[in-house]
Structures are given as structure tokens and as C-alpha cells.
Amino acid sequence: MTKLDRSNITGIIGAGTMGRGIAQIAATYGHSVILQDISSDVIQDAKTSLGKILNRLEEKGRLERESAIEILDRIQFVNDLRLFQQCGLVIEAIIENLEIKKELFGEIEKVTSEDCILATNTSSLSITSIAAACQKPERVLGIHFFNPAPLMSLVEIIPGVLTEEFTVKTAQSLINDWGKTTVRAKDTPGFIVNRVARPFYGEALRILEENIADAATIDWAMKEIGGFRMGPFELMDLIGNDVNLKVTETIFEEFFYDPRFKPSFTQKRMVEAGLLGKKSGRGYYDYRENTGNPNPKEDTELGEQIFLRILMMLINEAADAVFLNIASKEDVDLAMTKGVNYPKGLLQWADEIGLEKVLTELEQLQDEYGEDRYRPNPLLKRMVRNKEKFYD
Ligand SMILES: NC(=O)c1ccc[n+]([C@@H]2O[C@H](COP(=O)([O-])OP(=O)(O)OC[C@H]3O[C@@H](n4cnc5c(N)ncnc54)[C@H](O)[C@@H]3O)[C@@H](O)[C@H]2O)c1
């Protein structure tokens, strides 16, 4: 195979939140899609919900009626993997469990043709480890979509240690053709977005724990002063504190307990108390009917202090991703603006603030707390010493 295009059948395994979204994207582009799940109920639900989504797009005038019908017609909803033989690309989006994914990849390899590209949508598992379940790990890679997949433009492309360059280029080129913005990331915990974004939550939680400000005030500072679309606590409530904590815990463990990623007791207790966020009715905010929430303390000086501290930690993490060759500076900035809607690329932001100021702020935090968590990245130190910027 030289290139993947509309004529190739796309197989998707797992018809849950992500699988059905990816199926919608592939079918909209023009592929015939085979969407498989072990649960017949999920398959039925995926079919109904995709029908509704396409109807809504049609009502809003974003799709012609005929196109909506064609898109749904292109998707086959199935229970078994036998039809995957003709696929050019298979994307796996099942439960986040390494052993189950590995077992599945062994199976997929048996039912697909030799040159079919096999991808996993895992958020946190090692691509290399999943690929190791295959006879031909060179054709396996990570293609990481964000939720909701049809709306979020970013896709992280992650080669495993043994993935061939041809596999990466072919897959990346197709996902670009699907209209997505792709960035390439090294196979390391959290890839780009989930790793670099950690301090947005972690440092906000520290500020809360130190009683410098309450959740509403921290959210206000990040939105009003920082220009972020959502504050960290609103976002944790939306993601679910259980899900957010799990991601942090996984990254912390996978980084061999680097204190930079240390999870927060406050968040752990919130989860233990069942305060999961919007989905449970209460989190940092109360979402039940007829309940109010505290107003932020709109103190600009305090707000700037909060915003700067969180931003410095985000920049430090972005610099580390470049320093350790996880991704290019351009891809790190693109990932954070397109993947989590940050108002600016973090490294561009660092340039605008001045790297010297960024370094001084981090040094002051490290000096005050004496914690390794605040250690400034060597790349920042080196760049300040050489009077360099990330972009000219
Ligand atoms: N939800 C997100 O925000 C998000 C974002 C990016 C990536 N991801 C990743 O995408 C993957 C799927 O996540 P999700 O949120 O769609 O999960 P989900 O629970 O909504 O769906 C998973 C589906 O996989 C099915 N399944 C389980 N084992 C299977 C098997 N052996 N064969 C076929 N189907 C099987 C389940 O029946 C279920 O319908 C995970 O790896 C997750 O880490 C999730």
C-alpha cells in the first residue's frame, strides 16, 4: 500500500464515546467504515446516537439530507472482527486496559491483511507495549483523538519504538486529510497534551490547599486574567474528578514518581466523597437545582499572582517536553491551543513574558518551597544564559 484514501475501508473497534465519534469522522470523509463492539447494546446505541447527531447537523444546515443518509449508510455496525480483512486502517478505541488491548491486537493482526495499519486511541498506555503483542509492531502506532472527536481538531500521532516511519507518515497524512490538526509525540506518558496540562490542575489544587484563594477565585483569575476558556476547577468538574485524578495518578506512576506530577489529597478526598463534578451533581461547585455558588474575590493583584504561578508551571512542563524531545516546540504549542483550547501556545507565551522572568519566577518558587516540583527546566536555564527565545 502506498497511501490511504477514501477507497480504503476503515475498521474501528469499540463503539463507545470515542469509537463512534471516530466512525463519524471517517464516514463523513467518505470511507466505508466497520464499527465493531463486543456489546450488542452498545452497537445499537451507537447507531441510534449517530443517526441523531447527523439529523441535528442536518437541521442546523451543516449537512444536506442526502449526505447525512450516505454517511450513516457507509457505517456497518458489527459484533465480530471477521469483516476487518479488507481494512486499510484499523483504530482501536476499547476499554483502557493494557492486557485486554494487547490480547485484542493479537487478534486483529490475525484477521487483517499484512499491510493494514493498526492504531490505538489509548490516552495513557504505552504504544510500544501494545505493539509488542503483534508479529509486525512496525505497522502499529497511536492515533490519539480528543473528546468529542468530531469537534476537537487535534490528533496526536505517536510512533512506538518499533513503528516504521512509513506507517507514521501514511497514517498522519490520512488524518490530515480528514481535516484534523496532527502533532507528533514520542511514546511517553501523557504524550503531549495530557502531560503538559498537568500543572493547570495540579498547581491550582496546590494554591487551593495553601488557602491562597478558593476555587471560584482561582477559576476567575485563569479566565479573566489568563484568558483561558474555563478555570481549572470548572474543567475538573466537567472532566470528572475521578477521571482527572486517574490520569494524574497514571502519569505520576509512569514517570517513576517524579514530584512534578504528584496527585493532590484534596482531589483524592473529593473522589472518595463522591464529589465527582457535574456528573454527580457536586464537585468543586454545586450543580444541583436551586443552589448557589460562592462568588470569586475579584482582586487583580491576587489574580495575577495565581495566574502567573500556574502559567510558569505550564511553561516549565512545555519546555520539558521540548527538552526531552517529546515533540517539537511548534507541535507543543499547537497541541495545547488545539487540544485544550489554551489562548496561546505556552512557548510563544514564554517568549512574550521573557524567559528571564519565567526562570526567575520558577527559581523563587523552588527557593520558597524547597520542592523538586518547582525545579526550572535545564532548557530554560540554557536559553536564558544564551539569551535565546523559542521563536525568532
Ligand atoms: N473518553 C475520552 O475522553 C477519551 C479521549 C481520548 C482517548 N480515549 C481513549 O479511547 C479509548 C476508548 O475510550 P471511551 O471513552 O470511548 O470508552 P467507552 O467506555 O465509552 O467505550 C469503550 C467500548 O469498548 C467496548 N469494548 C470493550 N472491550 C472490547 C473488546 N475486546 N472488543 C470490542 N469492544 C470492546 C465496550 O463495550 C465499550 O463500548 C480508551 O483507550 C480511552 O483511553 C478516551
The ligand as an SDF file (V2000), in Angstrom:
LIG
                    3D

 44 48  0  0  0  0  0  0  0  0999 V2000
  -13.3470    9.4080   26.6310 N   0  0  0  0  0  0  0  0  0  0  0  0
  -12.3430   10.2250   26.4010 C   0  0  0  0  0  0  0  0  0  0  0  0
  -12.3900   11.4180   26.7390 O   0  0  0  0  0  0  0  0  0  0  0  0
  -11.1300    9.7330   25.6620 C   0  0  0  0  0  0  0  0  0  0  0  0
  -10.3250   10.6670   24.9740 C   0  0  0  0  0  0  0  0  0  0  0  0
   -9.2270   10.1960   24.2450 C   0  0  0  0  0  0  0  0  0  0  0  0
   -8.9370    8.8280   24.2430 C   0  0  0  0  0  0  0  0  0  0  0  0
   -9.7090    7.9640   24.9450 N   0  0  0  0  0  0  0  0  0  0  0  0
   -9.3450    6.5350   24.8890 C   0  0  0  0  0  0  0  0  0  0  0  0
  -10.2130    5.8910   23.9490 O   0  0  0  0  0  0  0  0  0  0  0  0
  -10.4740    4.5520   24.3660 C   0  0  0  0  0  0  0  0  0  0  0  0
  -11.9760    4.3570   24.4990 C   0  0  0  0  0  0  0  0  0  0  0  0
  -12.4880    5.2660   25.4360 O   0  0  0  0  0  0  0  0  0  0  0  0
  -14.0430    5.6100   25.5110 P   0  0  0  0  0  0  0  0  0  0  0  0
  -14.1790    6.7800   26.3980 O   0  0  0  0  0  0  0  0  0  0  0  0
  -14.6270    5.6490   24.1410 O   0  0  0  0  0  0  0  0  0  0  0  0
  -14.5780    4.3050   26.2740 O   0  0  0  0  0  0  0  0  0  0  0  0
  -16.0610    3.7490   26.3500 P   0  0  0  0  0  0  0  0  0  0  0  0
  -16.1700    3.0370   27.6410 O   0  0  0  0  0  0  0  0  0  0  0  0
  -17.0730    4.8080   26.0360 O   0  0  0  0  0  0  0  0  0  0  0  0
  -16.1270    2.6740   25.1540 O   0  0  0  0  0  0  0  0  0  0  0  0
  -15.3430    1.5300   25.1180 C   0  0  0  0  0  0  0  0  0  0  0  0
  -16.1120    0.4730   24.3380 C   0  0  0  0  0  0  0  0  0  0  0  0
  -15.2520   -0.6480   24.0860 O   0  0  0  0  0  0  0  0  0  0  0  0
  -16.0350   -1.8220   24.1330 C   0  0  0  0  0  0  0  0  0  0  0  0
  -15.1460   -2.9490   24.3260 N   0  0  0  0  0  0  0  0  0  0  0  0
  -14.5040   -3.3330   25.4590 C   0  0  0  0  0  0  0  0  0  0  0  0
  -13.7160   -4.4000   25.1980 N   0  0  0  0  0  0  0  0  0  0  0  0
  -13.8650   -4.6800   23.8820 C   0  0  0  0  0  0  0  0  0  0  0  0
  -13.2920   -5.6450   23.0150 C   0  0  0  0  0  0  0  0  0  0  0  0
  -12.4280   -6.5630   23.4600 N   0  0  0  0  0  0  0  0  0  0  0  0
  -13.6620   -5.6470   21.7180 N   0  0  0  0  0  0  0  0  0  0  0  0
  -14.5430   -4.7280   21.2490 C   0  0  0  0  0  0  0  0  0  0  0  0
  -15.1090   -3.7790   22.0220 N   0  0  0  0  0  0  0  0  0  0  0  0
  -14.7720   -3.7600   23.3210 C   0  0  0  0  0  0  0  0  0  0  0  0
  -17.0260   -1.5710   25.2500 C   0  0  0  0  0  0  0  0  0  0  0  0
  -18.1750   -2.3870   25.0790 O   0  0  0  0  0  0  0  0  0  0  0  0
  -17.3360   -0.0760   25.0780 C   0  0  0  0  0  0  0  0  0  0  0  0
  -18.4660    0.1300   24.2630 O   0  0  0  0  0  0  0  0  0  0  0  0
   -9.6810    4.3480   25.6560 C   0  0  0  0  0  0  0  0  0  0  0  0
   -8.4500    3.7730   25.3350 O   0  0  0  0  0  0  0  0  0  0  0  0
   -9.5120    5.7670   26.1760 C   0  0  0  0  0  0  0  0  0  0  0  0
   -8.3520    5.9140   26.9670 O   0  0  0  0  0  0  0  0  0  0  0  0
  -10.8060    8.3700   25.6350 C   0  0  0  0  0  0  0  0  0  0  0  0
  1  2  1  0
  2  3  2  0
  2  4  1  0
  4  5  1  0
  4 44  2  0
  5  6  2  0
  6  7  1  0
  7  8  2  0
  8  9  1  0
  8 44  1  0
  9 10  1  0
  9 42  1  0
 10 11  1  0
 11 12  1  0
 11 40  1  0
 12 13  1  0
 13 14  1  0
 14 15  2  0
 14 16  1  0
 14 17  1  0
 17 18  1  0
 18 19  2  0
 18 20  1  0
 18 21  1  0
 21 22  1  0
 22 23  1  0
 23 24  1  0
 23 38  1  0
 24 25  1  0
 25 26  1  0
 25 36  1  0
 26 27  1  0
 26 35  1  0
 27 28  2  0
 28 29  1  0
 29 30  1  0
 29 35  2  0
 30 31  1  0
 30 32  2  0
 32 33  1  0
 33 34  2  0
 34 35  1  0
 36 37  1  0
 36 38  1  0
 38 39  1  0
 40 41  1  0
 40 42  1  0
 42 43  1  0
M  CHG  2   8   1  16  -1
M  END
$$$$
